[in-house]
Every structure is written in C-alpha cells, then in structure tokens.
Amino acid sequence: MSFIKISGQRRRLLNWIIGSLMVAVITLLLYVDIENPEIVLTLGDTYEEMRERSSVNFSPLIRGHLWGGIPKSDARLRFRDPQYGFVTEPARFLMVMFDDNIIQNVRLSPQVEPLLLDDALKIALDLQSQWRTKGWVLSHPAGEPAFEDTPQWRERLRGVLGGRTFWRAGDKYQTQLLMSQFTDIKHPNEERYLITLEVSRQWLPSEDAQFEVQQNLEAPCPMPCGMYRCRK
C-alpha cells in the first residue's frame, strides 16, 4: 500500500510538472505571436494558406470578388519566397488584394507612425539591402535610382514629389517603393515621412526597354484619416 501511495504521489507530481511546462510553452508561443505578429504570404497564395502561416487575425474571406483585406493589428510582412523573400518593419497600414481567395498584390506602409527622415531612410535602405542580397535588381536605374543617404537624396525627399524606385525579382515580382513628406498631427512642427511599398507581379519593362512613368503629383495617403495628412 505504501509503495502504491508513493507511486501515485510521484505520478501526480509528474503530471503537475508536465502540465505546468505545457502551460508555460503555450504562454510563451502566444507571447511571441503577440510581440511579433506577421502576415506571411507570397503572390498566388490562397487566403487559407496566408491565414495558416500568419500570426495575426485578418479580415474575413469574401468569395467571388476582387477585394482587399487587412490584419487586425500592426504586423510585419514576411514575403515568402525561397529566393526573393524579405521582411518589413511592423506596419500599421497593410492591405492584401485578392481575386476571390487568391492573393494578387500587397500594399503597405512599413511603419506605425510618420518617421523622421533618418529613421525613414533606414527602413528604405534596409529593404533595398535585402532585395540586393536576394537577387532583386533595379527596374530602371537611370530614371528611378535606388534610395541613398546623401544630401542630394535628402533634398529630393523634402520636395513635393518625394522619391521612388522600382525593383524586380526576375520575371516574378516587382516592388514600388515611395517616400514623401507628411504632416503628423502629433508632431506638426517636425518633418515626418511616410513610406509606401507595393508588391505585385512585374509590369514595368526591363532596364533595357524604354518606358515613361507618369509622375504622381501627390502620393496617396494610406494611413487612417485623422492621424496625419499629406503635406501640400
């Protein structure tokens, strides 16, 4: 009887330890997801594949339509491709466009508020560094060169049109990266900047082809109204 009683106590203790460890592991996993929410996708993925791989809630599926969905919280974009993949900073605005349940393109601003120029440039340069490392190339280096941290580029970014550049990944994908000055209601006396990134199928000609892109006189503001507005 004593042996059975001791064995039972040990078994209960072991079960308690295992249960506590499971709770700790689950809590840790939930904490990681909350601290590092990500939307994980590539063009051509299904809505269901994106939801399965991502760690943040997302808009419900709308069948049979062209539509756009957003995550329910700030989230990084992890663009999933074995050769051309990259990761952004957390984004407050991130929209995924679908045809039925198939991902067509993504548009986001990889920041949670308008940034000072130094901080905005760091994000743009980090993205370009990832693209170069993964084999992306500039679509039109002569007319739309890469962002640089130089006095000339800083002056250009302070202008009305801001700056932009296009990158392509073989014949699979293309990114358009824009940066322009915005007025932040929280910091009305500071120069703040908004970055806009679009990931789509390649639509611009290669660098050897001749093309002309109509300059946008005013970049669209993808951020929620009332937070900040485009600088006129």
Short mmCIF file of the C-alpha atoms (twelve columns), coordinates in Angstrom:
data_MODEL
# 
_entry.id   MODEL 
# 
loop_
_atom_site.group_PDB 
_atom_site.id 
_atom_site.type_symbol 
_atom_site.label_atom_id 
_atom_site.label_alt_id 
_atom_site.label_comp_id 
_atom_site.label_asym_id 
_atom_site.label_seq_id 
_atom_site.Cartn_x 
_atom_site.Cartn_y 
_atom_site.Cartn_z 
_atom_site.pdbx_PDB_model_num 
ATOM 1   C CA . MET A 1   0.000   0.000  0.000   1 
ATOM 2   C CA . SER A 2   2.844   2.381  0.899   1 
ATOM 3   C CA . PHE A 3   4.518   1.711  -2.458  1 
ATOM 4   C CA . ILE A 4   1.284   2.346  -4.338  1 
ATOM 5   C CA . LYS A 5   0.685   5.558  -2.390  1 
ATOM 6   C CA . ILE A 6   4.198   6.857  -3.069  1 
ATOM 7   C CA . SER A 7   3.939   5.942  -6.766  1 
ATOM 8   C CA . GLY A 8   0.628   7.764  -7.003  1 
ATOM 9   C CA . GLN A 9   2.118   10.869 -5.412  1 
ATOM 10  C CA . ARG A 10  5.045   10.765 -7.834  1 
ATOM 11  C CA . ARG A 11  2.691   10.322 -10.752 1 
ATOM 12  C CA . ARG A 12  0.570   13.277 -9.676  1 
ATOM 13  C CA . LEU A 13  3.732   15.362 -9.197  1 
ATOM 14  C CA . LEU A 14  4.985   14.342 -12.659 1 
ATOM 15  C CA . ASN A 15  1.626   15.182 -14.238 1 
ATOM 16  C CA . TRP A 16  1.646   18.580 -12.485 1 
ATOM 17  C CA . ILE A 17  5.168   19.311 -13.764 1 
ATOM 18  C CA . ILE A 18  4.253   18.290 -17.337 1 
ATOM 19  C CA . GLY A 19  1.071   20.351 -17.201 1 
ATOM 20  C CA . SER A 20  2.927   23.394 -15.906 1 
ATOM 21  C CA . LEU A 21  5.532   23.082 -18.658 1 
ATOM 22  C CA . MET A 22  2.822   22.833 -21.317 1 
ATOM 23  C CA . VAL A 23  1.110   25.964 -19.980 1 
ATOM 24  C CA . ALA A 24  4.463   27.782 -19.934 1 
ATOM 25  C CA . VAL A 25  5.262   26.750 -23.525 1 
ATOM 26  C CA . ILE A 26  1.818   27.738 -24.817 1 
ATOM 27  C CA . THR A 27  2.040   31.075 -22.986 1 
ATOM 28  C CA . LEU A 28  5.479   31.690 -24.496 1 
ATOM 29  C CA . LEU A 29  4.229   30.892 -28.003 1 
ATOM 30  C CA . LEU A 30  1.262   33.212 -27.557 1 
ATOM 31  C CA . TYR A 31  3.561   35.925 -26.227 1 
ATOM 32  C CA . VAL A 32  5.889   35.565 -29.233 1 
ATOM 33  C CA . ASP A 33  2.931   35.803 -31.630 1 
ATOM 34  C CA . ILE A 34  1.618   38.897 -29.855 1 
ATOM 35  C CA . GLU A 35  5.035   40.553 -29.739 1 
ATOM 36  C CA . ASN A 36  5.953   39.690 -33.341 1 
ATOM 37  C CA . PRO A 37  2.740   39.484 -35.382 1 
ATOM 38  C CA . GLU A 38  3.382   38.674 -39.034 1 
ATOM 39  C CA . ILE A 39  1.448   38.349 -42.255 1 
ATOM 40  C CA . VAL A 40  3.210   35.585 -44.191 1 
ATOM 41  C CA . LEU A 41  2.401   35.253 -47.882 1 
ATOM 42  C CA . THR A 42  3.521   35.291 -51.475 1 
ATOM 43  C CA . LEU A 43  1.615   36.302 -54.599 1 
ATOM 44  C CA . GLY A 44  -0.580  33.452 -55.744 1 
ATOM 45  C CA . ASP A 45  -1.097  32.060 -52.251 1 
ATOM 46  C CA . THR A 46  -4.646  31.364 -51.160 1 
ATOM 47  C CA . TYR A 47  -6.385  33.208 -48.350 1 
ATOM 48  C CA . GLU A 48  -6.360  29.986 -46.349 1 
ATOM 49  C CA . GLU A 49  -2.598  29.480 -46.788 1 
ATOM 50  C CA . MET A 50  -1.919  33.032 -45.663 1 
ATOM 51  C CA . ARG A 51  -4.104  32.625 -42.565 1 
ATOM 52  C CA . GLU A 52  -2.460  29.328 -41.659 1 
ATOM 53  C CA . ARG A 53  1.080   30.775 -41.837 1 
ATOM 54  C CA . SER A 54  0.353   34.169 -40.259 1 
ATOM 55  C CA . SER A 55  0.245   35.042 -36.566 1 
ATOM 56  C CA . VAL A 56  -2.370  37.795 -36.611 1 
ATOM 57  C CA . ASN A 57  -6.124  37.873 -37.210 1 
ATOM 58  C CA . PHE A 58  -7.270  39.036 -40.645 1 
ATOM 59  C CA . SER A 59  -10.375 40.239 -42.449 1 
ATOM 60  C CA . PRO A 60  -12.903 37.509 -43.303 1 
ATOM 61  C CA . LEU A 61  -12.811 35.983 -46.785 1 
ATOM 62  C CA . ILE A 62  -15.092 37.483 -49.461 1 
ATOM 63  C CA . ARG A 63  -15.757 34.879 -52.132 1 
ATOM 64  C CA . GLY A 64  -16.247 35.656 -55.815 1 
ATOM 65  C CA . HIS A 65  -14.989 39.255 -55.757 1 
ATOM 66  C CA . LEU A 66  -11.929 41.442 -56.148 1 
ATOM 67  C CA . TRP A 67  -11.413 42.695 -52.621 1 
ATOM 68  C CA . GLY A 68  -8.878  43.882 -50.076 1 
ATOM 69  C CA . GLY A 69  -8.302  42.698 -46.521 1 
ATOM 70  C CA . ILE A 70  -6.262  43.965 -43.595 1 
ATOM 71  C CA . PRO A 71  -4.758  42.465 -40.423 1 
ATOM 72  C CA . LYS A 72  -6.437  43.276 -37.122 1 
ATOM 73  C CA . SER A 73  -3.266  44.742 -35.599 1 
ATOM 74  C CA . ASP A 74  0.125   46.135 -36.592 1 
ATOM 75  C CA . ALA A 75  2.100   43.404 -38.354 1 
ATOM 76  C CA . ARG A 76  5.253   42.774 -40.308 1 
ATOM 77  C CA . LEU A 77  5.029   41.488 -43.859 1 
ATOM 78  C CA . ARG A 78  7.093   38.341 -44.373 1 
ATOM 79  C CA . PHE A 79  7.145   37.878 -48.133 1 
ATOM 80  C CA . ARG A 80  7.530   34.157 -48.612 1 
ATOM 81  C CA . ASP A 81  9.764   33.092 -51.493 1 
ATOM 82  C CA . PRO A 82  12.758  30.702 -51.296 1 
ATOM 83  C CA . GLN A 83  14.881  33.027 -53.431 1 
ATOM 84  C CA . TYR A 84  13.355  36.502 -53.242 1 
ATOM 85  C CA . GLY A 85  11.812  36.604 -49.763 1 
ATOM 86  C CA . PHE A 86  12.126  39.617 -47.439 1 
ATOM 87  C CA . VAL A 87  10.704  41.001 -44.182 1 
ATOM 88  C CA . THR A 88  9.448   44.512 -43.426 1 
ATOM 89  C CA . GLU A 89  9.209   46.541 -40.263 1 
ATOM 90  C CA . PRO A 90  5.819   46.435 -38.484 1 
ATOM 91  C CA . ALA A 91  3.122   48.192 -40.498 1 
ATOM 92  C CA . ARG A 92  0.010   49.959 -39.253 1 
ATOM 93  C CA . PHE A 93  -1.394  50.010 -42.779 1 
ATOM 94  C CA . LEU A 94  -1.150  46.726 -44.700 1 
ATOM 95  C CA . MET A 95  -3.646  45.695 -47.349 1 
ATOM 96  C CA . VAL A 96  -3.690  42.420 -49.261 1 
ATOM 97  C CA . MET A 97  -5.648  42.374 -52.524 1 
ATOM 98  C CA . PHE A 98  -7.444  39.190 -53.579 1 
ATOM 99  C CA . ASP A 99  -9.247  37.818 -56.601 1 
ATOM 100 C CA . ASP A 100 -11.696 35.519 -54.835 1 
ATOM 101 C CA . ASN A 101 -9.274  33.791 -52.425 1 
ATOM 102 C CA . ILE A 102 -6.056  34.240 -54.466 1 
ATOM 103 C CA . ILE A 103 -3.534  36.922 -53.441 1 
ATOM 104 C CA . GLN A 104 -2.865  39.431 -56.244 1 
ATOM 105 C CA . ASN A 105 -0.734  42.146 -54.643 1 
ATOM 106 C CA . VAL A 106 0.138   43.802 -51.344 1 
ATOM 107 C CA . ARG A 107 0.340   47.466 -50.373 1 
ATOM 108 C CA . LEU A 108 1.675   48.671 -47.035 1 
ATOM 109 C CA . SER A 109 3.465   51.389 -45.148 1 
ATOM 110 C CA . PRO A 110 6.195   49.616 -43.123 1 
ATOM 111 C CA . GLN A 111 5.981   51.872 -40.084 1 
ATOM 112 C CA . VAL A 112 3.488   52.596 -37.301 1 
ATOM 113 C CA . GLU A 113 3.698   56.393 -37.494 1 
ATOM 114 C CA . PRO A 114 5.271   59.040 -39.742 1 
ATOM 115 C CA . LEU A 115 9.019   58.998 -39.147 1 
ATOM 116 C CA . LEU A 116 11.869  61.451 -39.034 1 
ATOM 117 C CA . LEU A 117 13.925  61.370 -42.212 1 
ATOM 118 C CA . ASP A 118 16.836  59.462 -40.627 1 
ATOM 119 C CA . ASP A 119 14.519  56.689 -39.432 1 
ATOM 120 C CA . ALA A 120 12.559  56.527 -42.690 1 
ATOM 121 C CA . LEU A 121 15.760  56.246 -44.716 1 
ATOM 122 C CA . LYS A 122 16.958  53.376 -42.505 1 
ATOM 123 C CA . ILE A 123 13.830  51.397 -43.358 1 
ATOM 124 C CA . ALA A 124 14.105  52.101 -47.091 1 
ATOM 125 C CA . LEU A 125 17.812  51.249 -47.180 1 
ATOM 126 C CA . ASP A 126 17.243  48.028 -45.213 1 
ATOM 127 C CA . LEU A 127 14.606  46.887 -47.704 1 
ATOM 128 C CA . GLN A 128 16.908  47.666 -50.629 1 
ATOM 129 C CA . SER A 129 19.745  45.778 -48.907 1 
ATOM 130 C CA . GLN A 130 17.526  42.714 -48.510 1 
ATOM 131 C CA . TRP A 131 16.467  42.904 -52.152 1 
ATOM 132 C CA . ARG A 132 20.049  43.211 -53.414 1 
ATOM 133 C CA . THR A 133 21.129  40.252 -51.274 1 
ATOM 134 C CA . LYS A 134 18.262  38.129 -52.608 1 
ATOM 135 C CA . GLY A 135 18.884  38.951 -56.262 1 
ATOM 136 C CA . TRP A 136 16.392  41.752 -56.923 1 
ATOM 137 C CA . VAL A 137 17.588  44.406 -59.388 1 
ATOM 138 C CA . LEU A 138 16.518  47.943 -60.177 1 
ATOM 139 C CA . SER A 139 13.950  48.120 -62.959 1 
ATOM 140 C CA . HIS A 140 15.223  51.446 -64.288 1 
ATOM 141 C CA . PRO A 141 18.407  52.567 -62.525 1 
ATOM 142 C CA . ALA A 142 18.924  55.627 -64.769 1 
ATOM 143 C CA . GLY A 143 15.485  57.171 -64.322 1 
ATOM 144 C CA . GLU A 144 14.437  55.701 -60.953 1 
ATOM 145 C CA . PRO A 145 17.671  55.026 -58.995 1 
ATOM 146 C CA . ALA A 146 17.868  53.372 -55.585 1 
ATOM 147 C CA . PHE A 147 17.385  55.419 -52.441 1 
ATOM 148 C CA . GLU A 148 20.631  56.655 -50.886 1 
ATOM 149 C CA . ASP A 149 21.503  58.549 -47.736 1 
ATOM 150 C CA . THR A 150 23.111  61.516 -49.469 1 
ATOM 151 C CA . PRO A 151 22.494  65.272 -49.345 1 
ATOM 152 C CA . GLN A 152 21.062  65.099 -52.867 1 
ATOM 153 C CA . TRP A 153 18.564  62.387 -51.950 1 
ATOM 154 C CA . ARG A 154 17.571  64.144 -48.738 1 
ATOM 155 C CA . GLU A 155 16.878  67.320 -50.683 1 
ATOM 156 C CA . ARG A 156 14.846  65.361 -53.210 1 
ATOM 157 C CA . LEU A 157 12.777  63.725 -50.470 1 
ATOM 158 C CA . ARG A 158 11.976  67.132 -48.991 1 
ATOM 159 C CA . GLY A 159 10.490  68.181 -52.336 1 
ATOM 160 C CA . VAL A 160 6.854   67.997 -53.387 1 
ATOM 161 C CA . LEU A 161 7.200   64.689 -55.251 1 
ATOM 162 C CA . GLY A 162 9.446   62.904 -52.771 1 
ATOM 163 C CA . GLY A 163 11.243  59.883 -54.176 1 
ATOM 164 C CA . ARG A 164 10.520  56.432 -55.522 1 
ATOM 165 C CA . THR A 165 12.224  53.448 -57.022 1 
ATOM 166 C CA . PHE A 166 11.232  50.173 -58.679 1 
ATOM 167 C CA . TRP A 167 12.828  46.755 -58.123 1 
ATOM 168 C CA . ARG A 168 12.164  43.455 -59.867 1 
ATOM 169 C CA . ALA A 169 12.789  39.834 -58.996 1 
ATOM 170 C CA . GLY A 170 13.478  38.020 -62.245 1 
ATOM 171 C CA . ASP A 171 10.181  37.819 -64.114 1 
ATOM 172 C CA . LYS A 172 8.191   37.012 -60.960 1 
ATOM 173 C CA . TYR A 173 7.670   40.113 -58.834 1 
ATOM 174 C CA . GLN A 174 8.077   43.856 -58.738 1 
ATOM 175 C CA . THR A 175 8.185   46.324 -55.860 1 
ATOM 176 C CA . GLN A 176 7.471   50.034 -55.936 1 
ATOM 177 C CA . LEU A 177 8.985   51.945 -53.001 1 
ATOM 178 C CA . LEU A 178 7.905   55.536 -52.374 1 
ATOM 179 C CA . MET A 179 8.756   58.070 -49.684 1 
ATOM 180 C CA . SER A 180 7.339   61.547 -49.230 1 
ATOM 181 C CA . GLN A 181 6.934   64.171 -46.537 1 
ATOM 182 C CA . PHE A 182 3.799   64.085 -44.408 1 
ATOM 183 C CA . THR A 183 2.318   66.258 -41.730 1 
ATOM 184 C CA . ASP A 184 1.961   64.403 -38.454 1 
ATOM 185 C CA . ILE A 185 -0.740  65.924 -36.275 1 
ATOM 186 C CA . LYS A 186 1.127   64.723 -33.207 1 
ATOM 187 C CA . HIS A 187 4.331   66.466 -34.339 1 
ATOM 188 C CA . PRO A 188 3.160   69.392 -36.507 1 
ATOM 189 C CA . ASN A 189 6.472   71.238 -36.320 1 
ATOM 190 C CA . GLU A 190 8.658   68.319 -37.413 1 
ATOM 191 C CA . GLU A 191 9.499   66.954 -40.857 1 
ATOM 192 C CA . ARG A 192 7.972   63.498 -40.886 1 
ATOM 193 C CA . TYR A 193 7.932   60.974 -43.729 1 
ATOM 194 C CA . LEU A 194 5.721   58.165 -44.966 1 
ATOM 195 C CA . ILE A 195 6.980   55.123 -46.867 1 
ATOM 196 C CA . THR A 196 4.693   53.214 -49.206 1 
ATOM 197 C CA . LEU A 197 5.607   49.773 -50.544 1 
ATOM 198 C CA . GLU A 198 3.701   47.828 -53.169 1 
ATOM 199 C CA . VAL A 199 4.491   44.230 -54.141 1 
ATOM 200 C CA . SER A 200 2.959   42.984 -57.382 1 
ATOM 201 C CA . ARG A 201 3.624   40.938 -60.466 1 
ATOM 202 C CA . GLN A 202 6.157   42.505 -62.805 1 
ATOM 203 C CA . TRP A 203 4.538   45.083 -65.065 1 
ATOM 204 C CA . LEU A 204 7.322   47.546 -65.915 1 
ATOM 205 C CA . PRO A 205 9.675   46.772 -68.822 1 
ATOM 206 C CA . SER A 206 13.234  45.694 -68.044 1 
ATOM 207 C CA . GLU A 207 16.011  48.274 -67.672 1 
ATOM 208 C CA . ASP A 208 16.914  47.941 -71.359 1 
ATOM 209 C CA . ALA A 209 13.419  48.833 -72.572 1 
ATOM 210 C CA . GLN A 210 12.231  52.385 -72.998 1 
ATOM 211 C CA . PHE A 211 9.353   53.470 -70.828 1 
ATOM 212 C CA . GLU A 212 7.945   56.536 -69.200 1 
ATOM 213 C CA . VAL A 213 6.142   56.547 -65.855 1 
ATOM 214 C CA . GLN A 214 3.708   59.366 -65.164 1 
ATOM 215 C CA . GLN A 215 4.871   61.255 -62.079 1 
ATOM 216 C CA . ASN A 216 2.298   61.407 -59.320 1 
ATOM 217 C CA . LEU A 217 1.745   64.980 -58.243 1 
ATOM 218 C CA . GLU A 218 0.537   63.789 -54.864 1 
ATOM 219 C CA . ALA A 219 1.186   60.435 -53.237 1 
ATOM 220 C CA . PRO A 220 -1.959  58.781 -51.868 1 
ATOM 221 C CA . CYS A 221 -2.228  58.727 -48.098 1 
ATOM 222 C CA . PRO A 222 -2.759  55.128 -46.986 1 
ATOM 223 C CA . MET A 223 -2.920  55.918 -43.273 1 
ATOM 224 C CA . PRO A 224 -6.143  56.241 -41.261 1 
ATOM 225 C CA . CYS A 225 -7.688  59.707 -41.502 1 
ATOM 226 C CA . GLY A 226 -7.279  61.928 -38.512 1 
ATOM 227 C CA . MET A 227 -3.791  60.734 -37.619 1 
ATOM 228 C CA . TYR A 228 -1.857  62.739 -40.164 1 
ATOM 229 C CA . ARG A 229 -2.293  64.083 -43.662 1 
ATOM 230 C CA . CYS A 230 -0.303  64.657 -46.817 1 
ATOM 231 C CA . ARG A 231 1.813   67.788 -46.843 1 
ATOM 232 C CA . LYS A 232 0.621   70.041 -49.674 1 
# 
